Amino acid sequence: MDKIKIAVAGLGGISQVMHLPALLKLNTVEISAVCDIDFTKAKNIARRFSIPKYYKHSADMLSENPDINSVIVATRTDAHHKVAIQCLAEGKNVLIEKPLARNYKEASEIIAEAEKQKKILMVGMNNRFRNDVMLQRSFIKGKEIQDVFYVKTGWLKTQSSDRKWLMDREKSGGGVILDNGIVMLDLGLWMLDFADVHSVSAVNYYHNTKSVEDSNFSLIKFKNGASLTIEISWSLLRSREFFYNNVYGKSGSTSINPLKVFKVFDNTLLEITPKNIKAVTDTKSSYESEIKHFVNVITGKDKQISTGKEALIVMQIIDAIYKSAKKGKEIIFK
C-alpha cells in the first residue's frame, strides 16, 4: 500500500519534539515536506529529520506538492485560520494543533471550509489520548458511572513557553485559557458528551501579565442540570504542577493523577480501579496516540475523536468565558 504523504506547517517545539518523531514511527506515513516562516529553521529541521523538501510559505509547499494527502498545522495561533483554510481548499485533510483558532468566528470559517471540501478536520487535543483519561471515559460510556452531574477539572502550572507572541493577544488569541484551559474544557465537555450549554460565568486575573490573562476560574452550567468548573493558572503559588479531571455521577466517581474509580454497591462506596492496567500518562505517548489516530481516521480504520464540530463548541464557550470575565456577569446561551 502506498504511504500517506503528510506535511507539517509550523516547526516550533511541539512539531520538533512530538509531531515529527511520532510520524517517523509510522511505517504507513511519508513526511513529504515541512514549512516555517523561519526558512533557516525549516531547512535545518528538514535535514535533521531527513525530509526531502522544505519551504518558507505553506502556499508554495502545497502548490509544488499536489500529492500531499494531509497537513499538520502547528503554526502560531494567528496563522491557523489562513493556513488551515488554504490546506482544506487544496483538498488536504488537516490536523490542527489547539486552539483551532483565536476565536469562534475564525473557527467557524475553518469548519465551513472543511465541510465544503468534505475533508477530515481534527483538532489536536492530545490529553484525550492519555491512557488514564481514556479509561475514565470508558467507565462513563460503559455506565459504570451513571448520571454524571459534575465535572471539576483544572491545570495549575508555570507558563508553558517564554515565546513573546504568546503574551500578545492579537497573535495568541488569549493567555492561559487558550494555552491550558482549552484542553481542560475539552476534557470536561467530552466526559459530559458535549451536553447543551445553558450559561457561562468566569473571572480572569492578570497578576503577572498585561495583554493576556494568567489565571481563569469558570463555571459552566448545562441544560440537563449538569455543571463543569475549570481552574486554570500560570500564577497560583504552589509547589508543583497540578493536572486533574474529576467526574462525579450518582452511582460513582472517577479521577486521575492517579487514576481512581469508585462505585456504589449495596449502599457502600467501593474502589473498582483496574489493578492490572497501567495508566500511561506521559505527554509523548499521548501525542503518538493522537498522530496514529489521525492516520487511522484517514485510512478509515478509526472513527474520529476530537472533531472540528466539537472544537467549534469549545471555541463558542471560550468566547463566552472572555465575555463573562470582561462584563462581570453570567452569559446565558440561547
ABEGO torsion letter per residue (X at the ends): XBBBBBBBBEABAAAAAAAAAAAAABAABBBABBBBABAAAAAAAAAAAGBABBBABAAAAAAABAABABBBBABBAAAAAAAAAAAAAAGBBBBBBOBABABAAAAAAAAAAAAAAGBBBBBBBAAAABAAAAAAAAAAAAGABBGBABBBBBBBBBBABABAAAABAAAAGEBAAAAAAAAAAAAAAAAAGGBBBABBBBBBBBAABAABBABBBBBBBBAAGBBBBBBBBAABBBABBBBBBBBBBAAEBBBBOBBBBBBBBGGBBBBABBAABBBBABAAAAAAAAAAAAAAAAAGABBBBGBAAAAAAAAAAAAAAAAAAAAGBBBBBX
